[in-house]
Amino acid sequence: MSNMKKVQRSRMMITKRMLGQGYVVCFTDSKTQRNFCYPIDDFHDWLESNTNCLNTSSWKDDGVYNWHYVPQKYFDFLNDFEEKTIPADMPISVVRDYRPNHRIDDLRHYKRNYGHCLVDDNISEYIKDEESKRRYKGLSAWIKKKRSEYKNWLIIDSIGNPEEDIDHIIDGDCMDEEEVWELQNMEFIFYPNLEHYFEKNNYDDREYLIKILQKLPKRPVDKS
């Protein structure tokens, strides 16, 4: 790899503008603290054969995909490229190649402020801070899109992710399993309608919601 262009990133990523130019991406996995330097072109080929990432709108439209930390199955590729350390003087890109949508960082910001991911359509009416208003503008519309993509993912997952054309099966884009996993870890609300959780067969979704509700701040006891 001595003749290749090594660049440092804060996380595992891939971007179209690096393909075919001999780039090697170095990063430290935030979860395991393991270091890796992997060739971007080889990673692209592995993703194409082993994941659905390159079929997502994030890759097709934005030309970038990024993981907050490494999902377990990706070590099948990365293990061959582990490094003891990453040189401290390696150039660090200032470009934010965050995946799959920069809006996921806005949702994290919202959750830190309000303790949950349930953003309603009238958010601009109860947020007074102008900077937050600008940051959260359109966030509820993005969340609706993610919920639709999640439903499509459930459909494809239930039929085994067939190779043939699936436009007749789903309507719109489909979420990928890495994004589902990431949003679940953020305690994203996939179903905003309460009726869904009372349906007999939605036991897992009820348990998921209960865990989220249990973490919400409790009303302080009035000691007056």
Secondary structure, DSSP 8 states (H G I E B T S, - for coil): -TTSEEEE-SS-EEEGGGTTTTEEEEEE-TTT--EEEEEHHHHHHHHHHH-SGGGSHIIIII-EEE-SS--GGGHHHHGGGEES---TTS-B--S---SS-THHHHHHHHHHHHSS----TTHHHH---HHHHHHHTTHHHHHHHHHHHHHHHHHHHHTT--SS--TTT-SS----HHHHHHHHHTT--S---THHHHSTT-HHHHHHHHHHHHTS--------
